[in-house]
Amino acid sequence: MTTRVQRIEAALRAAFPDCTVTVEDQSHLHAGHAGAASGRGHFKVQVLSSSFAGLPLLARHRAVYAAMGDLMQTDIHALAIDAKVA
């Protein structure tokens, strides 16, 4: 069985094959938060990829959200993104 962190990493690597990815589960910092009641988690991701070359920050964030796909509905309540050009 894969963890949520592993599913997030896999989705990012599939979308950005050349990337370096770090995923941190910060759900424990939000225990008792209304969003945590759904069972979805809070995560921080750092993605370094040449795919971001020429893209403004907002476009990089949108690309990361797009890579998350259904995980945003099933596993992720909050996502902090650090997306930089490798």
C-alpha distances in whole Angstrom, upper triangle without the diagonal:
4,7,10,12,10,10,14,14,14,16,18,19,19,22,23,23,25,24,23,20,20,18,19,17,20,19,21,24,24,24,26,27,27,24,22,23,21,17,17,17,20,19,22,21,24,24,27,28,31,30,31,35,37,35,36,34,33,32,30,28,28,27,24,24,24,21,19,20,18,16,19,19,16,14,18,21,23,22,25,25,27,28,30,32,31
4,7,8,6,7,10,11,10,12,15,15,16,18,20,20,22,20,20,17,16,14,15,14,18,17,19,22,22,22,25,25,25,22,20,21,19,16,15,15,17,16,18,18,20,20,23,24,27,26,28,31,34,32,33,30,30,29,26,25,25,23,20,20,21,18,15,17,16,13,16,17,14,12,15,18,20,19,21,22,24,24,27,28,27
4,5,5,6,9,10,11,12,14,15,16,19,20,20,22,20,19,15,14,12,12,10,14,13,15,18,19,19,21,21,22,19,17,19,17,13,12,12,14,13,15,15,18,19,22,23,27,26,27,30,33,30,31,28,28,27,25,23,23,22,19,19,20,17,14,16,15,12,15,16,13,10,12,15,17,16,18,19,21,22,25,27,26
4,5,5,6,9,10,11,12,14,15,17,18,19,21,19,18,14,13,10,10,9,12,11,14,16,16,17,20,19,20,16,14,16,14,11,9,9,10,10,12,12,16,17,20,21,25,24,24,28,30,28,28,25,24,24,22,19,20,19,16,15,17,14,11,13,12,9,11,12,10,7,9,12,13,13,15,16,18,19,23,25,25
4,5,5,6,9,10,11,12,14,16,16,17,19,16,14,11,9,6,7,7,11,11,14,16,16,18,21,20,21,18,16,19,17,14,12,10,10,8,10,10,12,14,17,19,22,22,22,25,28,26,26,23,23,23,20,18,19,18,15,15,17,14,12,14,14,11,13,15,13,10,10,13,13,12,14,14,16,17,20,22,22
4,5,5,6,9,10,10,12,14,15,15,17,15,14,11,10,9,11,11,14,15,17,20,20,21,24,24,25,21,19,22,20,17,15,13,14,12,13,12,14,14,17,18,22,21,22,25,28,26,27,25,25,24,21,20,21,19,15,16,17,14,12,15,15,12,14,16,14,11,13,16,16,15,17,16,18,18,21,22,21
4,5,5,6,9,10,11,12,14,15,17,15,15,12,12,10,12,12,15,16,18,20,20,22,24,23,23,20,19,21,18,16,13,13,14,12,14,12,15,15,18,18,22,20,21,25,27,25,26,24,23,22,20,18,18,17,14,14,14,11,9,11,11,8,11,13,11,9,11,15,15,14,16,16,18,18,21,22,22
4,5,5,6,9,10,11,12,14,16,13,13,10,10,7,10,10,13,14,17,19,19,20,23,22,22,19,18,20,18,16,13,11,12,9,10,9,11,11,15,16,19,18,18,22,24,22,22,20,20,19,16,15,15,14,10,11,12,9,7,10,11,8,10,13,11,9,9,13,13,11,13,12,14,14,17,19,19
4,6,5,6,9,10,10,11,13,10,10,7,8,7,10,12,15,16,19,20,21,23,26,24,25,22,21,24,22,19,16,14,14,11,11,9,10,10,12,13,17,16,17,20,23,21,22,20,20,19,16,15,16,14,11,13,14,10,9,13,14,11,13,16,15,13,13,16,15,13,14,13,14,14,16,17,17
4,5,5,6,9,10,10,12,11,11,10,11,11,14,15,18,19,22,24,24,26,28,27,28,24,23,25,23,20,18,17,17,14,15,12,13,12,14,14,17,16,18,21,24,22,24,22,22,20,18,17,17,15,12,14,13,10,10,12,13,11,14,17,15,14,14,18,18,16,17,16,17,16,18,19,18
4,6,5,6,9,10,13,11,12,10,12,11,15,15,18,19,22,24,24,25,28,26,26,22,22,24,22,20,17,16,16,14,14,12,13,12,14,14,17,15,16,20,22,20,21,20,19,17,15,14,14,12,9,10,10,6,6,8,10,9,11,14,14,12,13,16,16,14,16,14,16,15,17,18,18
4,5,5,6,8,10,8,9,7,10,10,13,15,18,19,22,23,24,26,28,26,27,23,23,26,23,22,18,17,16,13,13,9,10,8,10,10,13,12,13,16,19,17,18,17,17,15,12,12,12,10,7,10,10,6,7,10,13,11,13,16,16,14,14,17,16,13,14,12,13,11,13,14,14
4,5,5,5,7,6,8,8,11,12,15,17,20,22,25,26,27,29,31,30,30,27,26,29,26,24,21,20,19,16,15,12,12,9,11,10,12,12,14,17,20,18,20,19,20,18,15,15,16,12,11,13,13,9,11,13,16,14,16,19,19,17,17,20,20,16,17,15,15,13,14,15,14
4,6,6,9,9,12,11,14,15,18,20,23,24,27,28,28,30,33,31,31,27,27,29,27,25,22,21,21,18,18,15,15,12,14,12,14,12,15,18,20,19,21,20,20,18,15,16,16,12,11,13,12,8,10,12,14,14,16,19,18,18,18,21,21,18,19,17,18,15,17,17,16
4,6,9,9,12,11,15,15,19,20,23,24,27,28,28,30,33,30,30,27,27,29,27,25,22,21,21,18,17,14,14,11,12,10,12,9,11,15,17,15,18,17,17,14,12,13,12,9,8,11,9,6,9,11,14,14,15,18,19,18,17,20,20,17,18,15,16,13,15,14,15
4,6,5,9,10,13,14,18,20,23,25,28,28,29,31,34,32,32,28,28,31,29,27,24,22,21,18,17,13,12,9,9,7,8,7,9,12,15,14,16,16,17,14,11,13,13,9,9,12,11,9,12,14,17,16,18,21,21,20,19,22,21,17,18,14,14,11,12,11,11
4,6,9,10,14,16,20,22,25,27,30,30,31,33,36,34,35,31,31,33,31,29,26,25,24,21,19,16,14,11,11,8,10,9,12,14,17,17,20,19,20,18,15,17,17,13,13,16,15,12,14,16,19,19,20,23,23,22,22,25,24,20,21,18,17,14,14,13,12
4,7,10,13,16,20,22,25,27,30,31,32,34,37,35,36,32,32,35,33,31,28,26,25,21,19,16,14,10,8,6,7,8,11,12,16,16,19,19,20,18,15,17,18,14,14,17,17,14,17,19,22,21,23,26,26,24,23,26,25,21,21,17,16,13,12,11,9
4,6,10,12,16,19,22,24,27,27,28,31,34,32,33,29,29,32,30,28,25,23,21,18,16,12,10,6,5,4,7,8,10,12,16,15,17,16,18,16,13,14,16,13,12,15,15,13,15,18,21,19,20,24,24,22,21,23,21,18,17,14,13,10,10,9,8
4,7,10,14,17,19,22,24,25,26,29,32,30,32,29,28,31,30,27,24,22,20,16,14,10,8,6,5,7,10,11,12,14,18,17,19,17,19,18,14,16,18,15,13,16,17,15,16,19,22,20,21,24,24,21,20,23,21,17,16,13,12,10,10,10,8
4,7,10,13,16,18,21,21,23,25,28,27,28,25,24,27,26,24,21,18,16,13,11,7,6,5,7,9,13,13,13,16,19,18,19,17,18,18,14,14,16,14,11,14,16,13,13,17,19,17,18,21,21,18,17,19,17,14,13,11,10,10,11,12,11
4,7,10,13,15,17,18,20,22,25,24,26,23,22,25,24,22,19,16,14,10,8,6,5,7,9,12,16,16,16,19,22,20,21,18,19,19,16,15,18,16,13,15,17,15,14,18,20,17,17,21,20,17,16,18,16,13,12,10,10,11,12,14,14
4,7,9,12,14,15,16,19,22,21,22,19,18,21,20,18,15,12,11,7,6,5,7,9,12,15,18,18,18,21,24,22,22,19,20,20,16,15,17,16,12,14,16,14,12,16,17,14,15,18,17,13,12,14,13,10,10,10,10,12,14,17,17
4,6,9,11,11,13,15,19,18,20,18,16,19,19,17,14,11,9,6,5,6,9,12,15,18,22,22,21,24,26,24,24,20,21,22,19,17,19,19,15,16,19,17,15,18,19,15,16,18,17,14,12,14,12,10,10,11,12,14,17,20,19
4,6,8,9,11,12,16,15,17,15,13,16,16,13,11,7,6,5,7,9,12,15,18,21,25,24,24,27,29,26,26,23,23,24,21,18,20,20,16,16,19,17,15,18,18,14,14,16,15,11,10,11,10,10,10,12,14,17,20,23,23
4,5,6,7,10,13,12,15,13,11,15,15,13,11,7,5,5,7,10,13,17,20,23,27,26,25,28,30,27,26,23,23,24,22,19,21,21,18,18,21,20,17,20,20,16,15,17,16,13,11,11,9,9,10,13,15,18,21,24,24
4,5,5,7,10,10,12,10,8,11,12,10,8,5,5,7,10,13,16,19,23,26,29,28,27,31,32,29,28,25,24,26,23,20,22,23,19,18,21,20,17,20,19,15,14,16,14,11,10,9,9,10,12,15,17,20,24,27,28
4,5,5,9,10,13,12,9,12,14,12,11,9,8,10,12,16,19,22,25,28,32,32,30,34,35,33,31,28,27,29,27,24,26,26,23,22,25,24,21,23,22,19,18,19,18,14,13,13,12,14,15,18,20,23,26,29,30
4,6,9,9,13,12,10,13,15,14,13,10,8,10,12,15,18,22,25,28,31,31,30,33,34,31,30,26,26,28,26,23,25,26,22,22,25,24,21,24,23,20,19,20,19,16,14,13,12,13,13,17,19,22,25,28,29
4,6,5,9,8,7,10,12,11,11,9,7,10,13,16,19,23,26,29,32,32,30,33,34,31,30,26,25,27,26,22,24,25,22,21,24,24,21,23,22,19,17,18,17,15,13,11,10,12,13,17,20,23,26,30,31
4,5,9,9,6,8,11,10,11,10,10,13,16,19,23,26,29,32,35,35,33,37,38,35,33,30,29,31,29,25,27,28,25,23,26,26,23,24,23,20,19,19,18,15,14,12,13,15,17,20,23,26,29,33,34
4,6,8,7,7,11,11,12,12,12,16,19,22,25,28,32,35,38,37,35,39,40,37,35,31,30,32,31,27,28,30,27,25,28,28,24,26,24,21,20,20,19,17,16,13,14,17,19,23,25,29,32,35,37
4,5,5,7,10,11,11,11,10,14,17,20,23,26,30,32,36,34,33,36,37,33,32,28,27,29,28,24,25,27,24,22,25,26,22,23,22,19,17,17,17,15,14,11,11,15,16,20,23,26,29,33,34
4,5,6,8,10,11,11,12,16,18,22,25,28,31,33,37,35,33,37,37,34,32,29,27,29,28,24,25,27,24,22,24,25,22,22,21,19,16,16,16,15,13,10,12,15,17,21,24,27,31,34,36
4,5,6,8,7,8,9,13,16,19,22,24,28,30,33,31,30,33,34,31,29,26,24,26,25,21,21,23,21,18,21,21,18,19,17,15,13,12,12,11,10,6,8,12,15,18,22,24,28,31,33
4,5,6,6,6,8,12,15,18,22,24,28,30,33,32,31,34,35,32,31,27,26,27,26,22,23,25,22,19,22,22,18,19,18,15,13,13,12,11,10,7,9,13,15,19,22,25,28,31,33
4,5,8,9,12,15,19,22,25,28,31,33,37,35,34,38,39,35,34,30,29,30,29,25,26,27,24,22,24,24,21,21,19,16,15,14,13,12,12,10,13,16,19,22,26,28,32,35,36
4,5,9,11,15,18,21,24,26,30,32,35,33,32,36,37,33,32,29,27,28,27,24,24,25,22,19,21,22,18,18,15,13,12,10,9,9,10,8,12,15,18,21,25,27,30,33,35
4,6,10,13,17,19,23,25,28,30,33,32,31,35,36,33,32,29,27,28,27,24,24,25,21,19,21,21,17,17,15,12,12,11,9,8,9,8,12,14,17,20,24,26,29,32,33
4,7,10,13,16,19,21,25,26,30,28,27,31,33,29,29,25,24,25,23,20,20,21,18,15,18,17,13,14,12,9,9,8,7,5,5,5,8,11,14,17,20,22,26,29,30
4,6,10,13,16,18,22,24,28,27,26,29,31,28,27,24,22,23,22,18,19,20,16,15,18,17,13,15,14,10,10,11,9,6,5,5,7,9,11,14,17,20,23,26,27
4,7,10,14,16,20,22,26,25,24,27,29,25,24,21,20,21,19,16,18,18,15,14,17,16,13,16,15,12,11,13,12,9,6,6,5,6,8,11,14,17,20,24,25
4,6,10,13,16,19,22,22,21,24,26,23,22,19,18,19,17,14,16,16,13,12,16,14,12,15,15,12,11,14,13,10,7,8,6,5,6,9,11,14,17,20,21
4,7,10,13,16,20,20,18,21,23,20,20,16,16,18,15,12,15,15,12,12,16,14,13,16,17,14,13,16,16,13,10,11,8,6,5,6,8,11,14,17,18
4,6,10,13,16,16,15,18,20,18,18,14,15,16,12,11,13,13,9,11,14,12,11,15,17,14,13,17,17,14,12,13,11,7,6,5,6,8,11,14,15
4,7,10,13,14,13,16,18,16,16,13,15,15,11,11,14,13,10,13,15,13,13,17,19,17,17,20,21,18,15,17,14,11,9,6,5,6,8,11,11
4,6,10,10,10,13,15,14,14,12,14,13,10,10,13,11,8,12,14,11,13,16,19,17,17,21,21,19,17,19,16,12,11,8,6,5,6,8,9
4,7,9,8,10,13,13,14,13,15,14,10,12,15,12,11,15,16,14,16,19,22,20,20,24,25,22,20,22,20,16,14,11,8,6,5,5,5
4,5,6,8,11,11,13,13,15,13,10,12,14,11,11,15,15,13,16,19,22,21,21,25,25,24,22,24,22,18,17,13,11,8,7,5,5
4,5,5,9,10,13,14,16,14,11,14,16,13,13,17,17,15,18,21,24,23,24,27,28,27,25,27,25,21,20,16,14,10,8,5,5
4,6,9,8,12,12,14,11,9,12,13,10,11,14,14,13,16,18,21,21,21,25,26,25,23,25,23,20,19,15,14,10,9,7,8
4,6,5,8,9,11,8,6,10,11,9,10,13,14,13,16,18,22,21,21,24,26,25,23,24,22,18,17,13,12,8,7,5,8
4,6,9,10,13,11,9,13,14,12,14,17,17,17,20,22,26,25,25,28,30,29,26,28,25,22,20,16,14,11,8,6,8
4,7,10,12,10,10,13,14,13,15,18,18,18,21,23,27,27,26,29,31,30,28,29,26,23,21,18,16,12,11,9,12
4,7,8,6,6,10,10,10,12,15,15,16,18,20,24,23,22,26,28,27,24,25,23,20,18,15,14,10,10,9,12
4,6,5,6,9,10,11,13,15,15,17,19,21,24,24,22,25,28,27,24,24,21,18,17,14,13,10,10,10,14
4,5,5,6,9,10,11,12,14,15,17,19,22,21,20,23,25,24,21,21,18,15,13,10,9,8,8,10,14
4,5,5,6,9,10,11,12,14,15,17,20,20,17,21,23,22,19,19,17,14,13,11,11,10,11,13,17
4,5,5,6,9,10,10,12,14,16,19,19,17,21,23,23,20,20,18,15,15,12,12,10,11,12,16
4,5,5,6,9,10,11,13,15,18,18,16,20,22,21,18,19,17,13,13,9,9,6,8,9,12
4,5,5,6,9,10,11,13,16,15,13,17,19,18,15,16,13,10,9,7,8,7,10,12,15
4,5,5,6,9,10,11,14,14,12,16,18,18,15,16,14,12,12,10,12,10,13,15,17
4,5,5,6,9,10,14,14,13,16,18,18,16,17,16,13,13,11,12,9,12,13,15
4,5,5,6,9,12,11,11,14,16,15,13,15,13,10,10,8,10,8,11,13,15
4,5,5,7,10,9,8,11,13,13,11,12,11,9,10,9,12,11,14,16,18
4,5,5,9,10,9,12,14,14,13,15,14,12,14,12,15,13,16,17,19
4,5,9,9,10,13,14,13,13,15,15,12,14,12,14,12,15,16,18
4,6,5,6,9,10,10,9,12,12,10,12,12,14,14,17,19,20
4,5,6,8,10,10,10,13,14,13,15,15,18,17,20,21,23
4,5,5,6,8,9,12,13,13,17,17,20,20,23,25,26
4,5,5,5,6,9,11,11,14,15,18,18,22,24,25
4,6,6,5,7,8,9,12,13,17,17,21,23,25
4,6,7,8,11,12,16,17,21,21,25,27,29
4,6,8,12,13,17,18,22,22,26,28,29
4,7,9,10,14,16,19,20,24,26,27
4,6,7,11,13,16,17,21,24,25
4,7,10,13,17,19,22,25,27
4,7,10,13,16,19,23,24
4,6,10,12,16,19,21
4,7,10,13,17,19
4,6,10,13,15
4,6,10,12
4,7,9
4,6
4
